[in-house]
């Protein structure tokens, strides 16, 4: 029988030992192999960044730990049984092997021990906007809403967060620090972070700032514009407790509508309610008033107007449109509308006949004149005193050329009088009170040089007196001076120009029936002449019933333009706000206190912004930047251009007596002559 291997080994060892030979065999076992048994946590987002602990055995001389082939970040071998680190990012979701490699213990694999969860996503927020003050209930949709730890809008945490499912979260939007689009972030401890860029917009807070016009008749029907911010998801627009009719949200800052009827007069709050923005009110921003023509309203049919004109004693208005064509409306007893001599009046604009195009237009009681681009003057209407300047005294509803071939740089039209500047001033028509300025009192049907050889740049006339400015701003006047309108410190008429006292340098001058006003380069206004109705902008206490020298208009306002009517004056500020003062017997100041007068500038009702003003006998018009025209005041001949002929009741007009008011207040019941 053969010996076993063990037995053979023993025999050999024994024999070698007997012979004195040492037989040594190394039977040390190999080192144990590294093993990876678990990963905690066993899952994390594809974006990586999950702090994990890998457990196993023989974690010595570790050179690599990978998850799905990518190296574990910030690896730390705590001991032979535990390694910590941060998971790398993965391009795919699902289970991945974890492999630990050691230079002395080989490598060990934990198959499928870590799972990359699919990334969280945010696809939409509904509603996509809300109030800056917060409080909007929102629903956020997306995918993998698991283990959600945070939801923010613009960096602020969503309130009352509820994860309804893996694809929907609801909550309350927090208050925003600023308006505009904000990012929405969702953070999941197991599925990463998702961003929906600009998915929620904070709207401006709902505010109701103004209503224009801010007054209308008790019967309702006034078309108004409500201005403010945050006009979104509007559910109600009210004046007082009654809903506006036919309201429409035109933008986030503008609502238009029609006022309902009111059972009583007085101021009302205007309220706007939004389903998402809350509500706001403009307190007392609309007043129900008795119906009258003092409210500025748009002239029918004109939209591209570049200039407007009216004048002393005028019951009509004219305008130039962008082509240079002239349009007029109101009384036509002398053909002043330029259409014919048989139509007594028109309440809507009509095109002046003749096909002329003008760069300037001027108007007064019964005639108008225009200047073409090259400076040629044409006039039409009454010509009883030769005011058309064509060498005749024949009325013409067609524009006729002014004689002499002059090129005028400035033109002025008054009652039966016209004046122009062609370097030096010329006047023609009625010479009552010496208004032609040539030292005589004889009428002239052709341009006649004003005495003195003054070189003027600006000219204005009421028909009774004339004033002009030199290039340096010095003012000279001539004609009637019964109320001190010449400003020379006297009440003596002058048939030749006299210097206005005070040494003021004016950039503009305007003339009313018996008063004059000048505007300085700084915007301060001075007036002189008749002050029976406060048209100088100066109280009876300060200026009496008139002044023969310039007085500063009260109110500390700065103007860019002035306009003068019979017994009222208006000014325009740089913001386009119109102020008027003086007689308001027919609402020509644009104030509801019809029948009163104001000795201090008062804002024209309606908060409209104008670029130019024109004052007629007892009405006023304003041109807006949009090219439309608004008028207010007396409308007996349709001069307001509203399509109707209006009239005021006797109690609105007031006492028709021209005498000193019994009160020295700046707001006094008007009396007329």
Helices and strands as residue ranges (DSSP letters): H 5-18, E 35-40, E 43-45, E 51-57, E 62-67, E 70-71, E 73-79, E 82-86, E 94-102, E 106-117, E 121-126, E 129-131, E 137-143, E 148-153, E 156-157, E 159-165, E 168-172, E 180-188, E 192-203, E 207-212, E 215-217, E 223-229, E 234-239, E 242-243, E 245-251, E 254-258, E 266-274, E 278-289, E 297-298, E 305-309, E 316-321, E 326-331, E 345-351, E 360-363, E 367-371, E 377-381, E 396-401, E 410-414, E 417-421, E 425-429, G 432-434, E 444-449, E 456-461, E 465-470, E 475-479, E 494-499, E 506-511, E 515-520, E 525-530, H 540-543, E 546-552, E 561-564, E 568-572, E 578-583, E 596-603, E 612-615, E 619-623, E 629-633, H 650-653, E 667-669
